Amino acid sequence: MLKNGNIVEEETSYYTEEDYMLWSFRNDYTFTDVTVEEAEANTYIGTWFSSGNKLYMNYKDVDMGYEWTDDYTISSCNSSTFIIQFTETETVGNITYDYITEYTFKKQN
């Protein structure tokens, strides 16, 4: 977490075989996001596009009936690894907090 531009807290967590994220991107600019945590699976579908170092994912939650867009900064992308960052900003009083989550995905064959 950043507070007014300075790191004040850092945490690392890893997904396991029981808890994981599986993103599938297709050439027709659609995707599937399956996230499993504590034996509960959530599946989202949507469309994606990229511009410069940004990835935009337009999510659709079919069960709940709502849509939203997340944008990620692409840190690295090669034939086997994809690293992106998601930033959420919150201001409390005159203090601004940036919560930065970095995701590292490995290509599955």
Salt bridges, closest charged atoms under 4 A:
ASP71 OD2 - LYS54 NZ 3.02
